[in-house]
């Protein structure tokens, strides 16, 4: 069934090729935990396991660590984009740029991490629309949300400069 991309998908339709359905009344059901056949204590655990199977993250006892890491990194970027109040266009452009970055090339043992890279990608993307953040600019001329977030995260100025330069050279918009 085709969906209008402007409308939300119906919540009762499965989003994968299999036929797993989620029913709202399961959340309030009072299941006896001693007699659950799947071994889970709560119904939410059961559905979390099914969701992991459906998305390909888990296969029995094993997990796709690369896919899990990618999902975690994109969730991290989504959180940062929300904190920085990026527009939906900036968010989608930044998410794409962030997913294409090789974070292992940018990382350093005691410094550059995925969080700092996500903030710097957001800064590069937001720059196109006039929201300026650059580590060399005076604090009062930079975007307030970026300076507040970086102050809360506690990265050194040297590390922020280094990461911004690396990200700017690798992100192609």
Secondary structure, DSSP 8 states (H G I E B T S, - for coil): ----TTS---TTS-SSSS-----GGGTT----GGG-TT--SSHHHHHHHHHHHHHTSEETTEE-HHHHHHHHHHHHHHHHHHHTT--HHHHHHHHHHHHHS-HHHH--TTS--HHHHHHHHHHHHHHTTT----TTS-GGGS-HHHHHHHHHHT--HHHHHHHHHHHHHH---
